[in-house]
């Protein structure tokens, strides 16, 4: 199981990947849009073989990152900071 935190913005997104003990496995900044989504998928694929082992937390509940990017098996939780 890995945990992915996404700090969303209109220009880029900051990513942190942690294991079940809270150890940071990776950090990244990806561009907004399809290229960024591809970079995020590649990052996650390096840390989890099964999409069901990925838990995503994101601060927004709309847009490409919060809905369309994640395979159906991934658990995604949206939370607005507003």
ZIWO-V115132 format. One record per backbone hydrogen bond with DSSP energy under -1.0 kcal/mol. CO is the residue of the C=O (numbers start at 0). NH is the residue of the N-H. E is the energy in kcal/mol with one decimal. If there is no record, write none. Layout:
CO & NH & E
CO & NH & E
//
This chain:
1 & 54 & -2.4
2 & 17 & -2.9
3 & 56 & -3.2
4 & 15 & -2.0
5 & 58 & -1.1
6 & 13 & -2.2
10 & 31 & -1.7
12 & 29 & -2.7
13 & 6 & -2.9
14 & 27 & -2.0
15 & 4 & -2.8
16 & 24 & -3.2
16 & 25 & -1.4
17 & 2 & -2.8
18 & 21 & -1.8
22 & 18 & -2.0
25 & 16 & -2.9
27 & 14 & -3.5
29 & 12 & -2.8
32 & 36 & -2.0
33 & 37 & -2.3
34 & 38 & -2.1
35 & 39 & -2.4
36 & 40 & -2.7
37 & 41 & -2.2
38 & 42 & -2.2
39 & 43 & -2.6
40 & 44 & -2.5
41 & 45 & -1.1
43 & 46 & -2.0
43 & 47 & -1.4
49 & 52 & -2.5
50 & 53 & -1.6
52 & 1 & -3.0
53 & 74 & -1.8
54 & 3 & -3.1
55 & 76 & -2.5
56 & 5 & -2.4
57 & 78 & -2.3
62 & 66 & -1.3
63 & 68 & -1.6
70 & 73 & -2.0
74 & 55 & -2.9
76 & 57 & -2.4
//
